[in-house]
Amino acid sequence: MGLDRAGFLALGARGGATVAMGAITAGLLVDNAGAATRAAGATSGPLTDLDLAIARLAVAAEILAVEFYTEAVAAKQFTGRADKALKRALFNEQEHLTALSGLLTGAGQTPATADDFTITFPDGTFASRGSIAKFGLAFETASVSAYLGGVDGFSQSGLQTTAARIAANESEHWSFFSDLTSNRPIGNSFPDLIDLETASDLLDAYLS
């Protein structure tokens, strides 16, 4: 499944980008107590082409994230609190994927699944704690920036709020890896934003 810009901006084969919705939610998130709660803000009216493009790209990124954390846990390079942190991050990414896939389903689209991609990580990514942390830091840096770009790009406040909430969670993942790699758990005051095309280009290296 290609990740070129034209493909993301194209109308979906099922439903189209301007399907009208009385009220759809941005999906389900799970709070710290583990109870399912609705993501903040419902959307009303049609989603734009750009809304759907961002959501499709986010689904692809979350598929990659789930695979990364699954393999990182399976590599058994971490123990104790660090291992628990990886497993929690995997849980977070699974929740993000469910929420974003639900958004597309509610808009009459068919969200991508892991079966639609071939996922390829650089050689040695899971060979050591250091290599896992290095990739994780780079990936989560891009994730935070991309979701902040989503806040800027989404047309409706409910979608913007959901993107901001996911960005906040991804920044926690970033902090974990930054602490491991450079003993610097707190980053920039104003993280960069990544636009749709740049985010798509970054994913191209791992998804085909």
VENQUIWO-V468959 format. One line per field, one symbol per residue. psi: psi as a letter, one per 40 degrees, with the letter a starting at -180 (. if undefined). burial: b if it has 16 or more other ideal C-beta (glycine too) atoms within 10 Angstrom, else e. A space follows every 10 residues. Layout:
psi->???
burial->???
This chain:
psi->hifiddddei iidhdiefhh hdhiieahih adeehhihih hiiiaiiidd dddddddddd dddddddddd ddddefeiib dddddddddd dddddddddd ddddddeeih iiideeihhh iihedfdidd dddddddddd dddddddddd dddieidddd dddddddddd dddddddddd defgehaidg iiihiddddd ddddedh.
burial->eebeeeebee ebeebebebe eeebbbbebe eeeeeeeebe ebbeebbbbb bbbbbbbbbb bbbbbbbbbb ebbebebbee ebeebbeebb ebbbbbbbbb bbbbebbbbe bbeeeebeee beeebbeebe bbbbbbbebb bbbbbbbbbb bebbebebbb bbbebbbebb bebbbbbbbb eeeeeeeeee eebbebeebb ebbeebbe
